[in-house]
Amino acid sequence: REAMQHEGFSGAEIDSRMDAVLDRYVRELVIELAGDQHGTALLPGVAALLDAVEQHDDIVLGLLTGNLVRGAEHKLRVVGVDPGRFVVGAFGSDHEVRSELPAIARQRASVVLGRDIAAADCVIIGDTPNDVACSRPIGARAIAVATGHYDVTALAACCPEAVFADLSNTDAVLQAIIDA
């Protein structure tokens, strides 16, 4: 939307073209990931952490991402993660503003579980300051992981409940999820 606004498209033009733009994005993403020019791989500790979280009956695994549902599912499959592992989710295709996504995920979790989910029981793990910040509007807790463009120091400055260089220490990350 922002790129199209920058190029001078009106709001009505953007709205009328958005479905085509998003479809094109997913097609191009599929092509890019199939070429694996970037060495796409699951980050350290992710598989073990997913397994560990799934062993806890009191933790519901969700996915919150600014990507579209179809884009997120494709990215997960490319690195060998079944999107079906995630009981709930909220995506960029649900709302364009990332800070709105935790409330959507929380509402979906409440529906799936048949009870209200307290905001303090929600934990968001992310690798950007925006990921940490998006937890704030609903009062969720945040855990930062420095596997992206931001290092531990930069992420710690955002005041998450915990910060890790990566997710390879499964026990410590799981404990942070529980304690955060």
Secondary structure, 3 states (H helix, E strand, C coil): CHHHHHCCCCHHHHHHHHHHHHHHHHHHHHHHHHHCCCCCCCCCCHHHHHHHHHCCCCCCCEEEECCCHHHHHHHHHHCCCCHHHCCEEEECCCCCCHHHHHHHHHHHHHHHHCCCCCHHHCEEEECCHHHHHCCHHHCCEEEEECCCCCCHHHHHCCCCCEEECCCCCHHHHHHHHHHC
